[in-house]
Amino acid sequence: METSYMDLGIAAQDNVLSAMETSKAFMLESFKAWTTTTKKMLPDLSSMPGMGTLGDLVPSPMSTVTMTYDFAEKVLASQRSFMEELVDTMMPEPAAA
């Protein structure tokens, strides 16, 4: 069986994604261990005067992540649409039969 460039590209992408998942798992475990240790050393900010009102103004970390990735998805979809139209424009017209 002959291997095509597309097959090689897909295999390379799979390898990159696998490496990213391994790295992500390692980083998450390391970060969990670090935060478990350091949480004990940090003061409770909610008990500090004025921090309650500040917390109401600042979005939660999860809201920030959601908003950022929603925007990134829209940007990527827009770029994909543009590239698809660009490639379609560059393709030669089919020969008339």
C-alpha positions in Angstrom: 0.0 0.0 0.0 1.3 3.4 -1.0 1.4 6.2 1.6 0.2 9.6 0.4 1.3 13.0 1.5 -2.2 13.4 3.1 -1.6 10.2 5.1 1.8 11.5 6.3 0.2 14.8 7.2 -2.6 13.2 9.2 -0.1 10.9 11.0 2.1 14.0 11.9 -1.0 15.8 13.2 -1.9 12.8 15.3 1.6 12.6 16.8 1.5 16.4 17.6 -1.9 16.1 19.2 -0.8 13.1 21.2 2.3 14.9 22.5 0.2 17.9 23.4 -2.2 15.7 25.4 0.7 14.1 27.3 2.2 17.5 28.0 -1.1 18.9 29.1 -1.7 16.0 31.5 1.8 16.5 33.0 1.3 20.2 33.4 -2.1 19.8 35.0 -0.8 17.3 37.5 2.2 19.6 38.3 -0.1 22.6 38.7 -2.5 20.8 40.9 0.3 19.8 43.2 1.7 23.3 43.3 -1.7 24.9 44.0 -2.5 22.4 46.7 0.7 23.5 48.5 0.5 27.2 47.9 -3.3 27.6 48.7 -2.4 27.1 52.4 -0.1 30.1 52.3 -2.5 32.6 50.6 -4.8 34.9 52.6 -8.5 34.8 52.1 -9.1 37.8 49.9 -12.9 37.8 50.4 -12.4 38.8 54.1 -10.3 41.9 53.1 -12.3 45.3 53.0 -13.3 46.4 49.5 -12.5 43.0 47.9 -16.2 42.0 47.7 -17.1 44.9 45.4 -14.0 44.4 43.3 -14.9 40.8 42.8 -18.3 41.8 41.5 -16.6 44.0 38.8 -14.0 41.5 37.6 -15.3 38.4 35.6 -14.5 35.0 37.0 -11.5 33.2 35.5 -13.8 30.6 33.9 -15.9 33.4 32.3 -12.7 34.9 30.9 -11.6 31.6 29.5 -15.0 31.0 27.9 -15.1 34.4 26.4 -11.6 34.2 25.0 -12.0 30.8 23.4 -15.4 31.7 22.0 -13.8 34.6 20.3 -10.8 32.5 19.1 -13.3 30.0 17.6 -15.1 32.8 15.7 -11.7 34.1 14.4 -10.6 30.6 13.3 -14.0 30.0 11.5 -13.7 33.3 9.7 -10.1 32.5 8.6 -11.2 29.1 7.4 -14.1 30.5 5.4 -11.7 33.1 3.8 -9.1 30.4 2.9 -11.8 28.1 1.5 -13.1 30.9 -0.7 -9.6 31.8 -1.7 -8.7 28.2 -2.7 -12.0 27.9 -4.5 -11.2 31.1 -6.5 -7.8 29.8 -7.5 -9.1 26.4 -8.7 -9.3 26.2 -12.5 -12.8 26.0 -14.0 -13.8 22.5 -15.0 -13.4 21.7 -18.7 -16.7 21.9 -20.7 -17.7 18.5 -22.0 
